[in-house]
């Protein structure tokens, strides 16, 4: 399968945006941010060796959640800002 065929097949599935939330100052201090796609939890961060690490969660129904690379990069940047001490 050529690159253009692959792009045409995949691009329609990559329309989901990630939304980031931090529930409380205590969670921010622990490095916990949640990444949501609609009403599905995509993943969350936690601190490991002082760095936030993203843990991606499987969907409860076993399905996939597709996000664009741009959306993931923007969500990670937003999480970093939300988790920085004020």
N, C-alpha and C positions, 0 to 999 in steps of 0.2 A: 504494500500500500504506500503510495507516494505521500509526501508531506502535505500537499494541498488536499488530498482525499482525507487524510487523518484530521486535518484542521476542520474541514467541513463537517466531519462526523462528530467531533468533540465540542467545537465552539458553542453550539446551542445549549449544551449541558453546563457550561461554565459561567452562568449568569448570576450566581448567588453572591451576595455581598455579606461580609462578616461584620458583626457589630460587637464591640468590646464593652464589657462592664466590670466595674469593681464595686462590690457590694458595700464595703465599709473601709474606714481608715485602717482598721486592724488587718483586714485581708490585704490591703495594699502593702502594709508593712511586711506581711508574710509573702508578698510577691504573687498573690492570687488574683488573676484576671480571668474572666470567662469570655469565650469567643462563641457567638451565636450566629446561626444562619436561620433566619425566620424563628420558629419556635424549637429548633433543634440545637442542642449543645454540640458544638463542633470540637471544643477542647478548652483547656484551661492551663494557666501557667502556675508554677510554684518555684520557689527558690531552690536551687541546687548549687552548692559551692558559690553562693553569692550572685548567681546569674539566674534570671527567669528562664525556665525550660517549658516549652509548649508540649503538653500531652494531648494527643488527638483521641477523641472518644468515638467508639463505634456507635452507629445508630441502633436504637433498640429493636428495629425491625430488620436489621442486617443490611439495609440499603446503603448507598453511598451518599456522601455530601460532597459536591464539587464546588470549588471556589477558584476564582482567577488568581493568578500569581500577584497581580496588582492589588487585589483586595486583601490577600494574605499579608503582603508587605506593608500595606497601609495599616492594617489591624495590629500587626506586631509593633509598628512605630507608635501607634496610639497607646497600646498597652504599656510600652516603655515609658511614655510620658505620664500616664496615669499612675504608674507604680513608683515613679521617682519621688523621693521625699520632698515636701514643700518647704 
